[in-house]
């Protein structure tokens, strides 16, 4: 074999070995429930550069050639290249920013792995924010702007930071190491005013449960008491809320005892709704 061919094979092997070694280290460190220990992965992330990315690409090409299945998906110009219950690794393509700004409850470390600098704007709420309590008066405020050169990195606090990325010259590429989820809802904000526009449920199972409850309510189906009980006991307030509405519509004779059960609910939106219901009943 030509010496250049041998050198190429050595580099490829070295990159794939690095990819699998780093993924193994992340698997051992970032187990579910790691929480703020996520930041202890900084020394590992320091090694996650273009050679790590090359190792991923080569290993996945080999999988494809071998007709093997592997998990990879794309959303909002972001390619998720490895995901577990404790962390995720993604590659984001940066060009024009999206129409809105998004507060996603997840820490991340990010590195510019492209060839051009990227503009990064950091926003945060103008007051304390609770992920599951919608506050229409809250506003995002621009805190700082910076230019991230190739190979440089930046961090995002998933409780309060919104990082807005822009590439002025060509499509940019950002490698990210994400923490596990820190909340159940993603907030969308108007880019011009900083006002919240709505939230998206991130937990797919609870979203499906709430959707089924809405369907059953619309169809006027018989109430399944076990399903209703599961909904009332859910840790997700939007599921408890849908369960209450479903019971009120499908089994109104059970509404009073359900209202009594939820009057001290931990979520303020449900408590306010229950209070209005009780006031309406008393006034009637």
Order of alpha helices (4+ residues) and beta strands (2+ residues): alpha-alpha-alpha-beta-beta-beta-beta-beta-beta-beta-beta-beta-beta-beta-beta-alpha-alpha-alpha-alpha-alpha
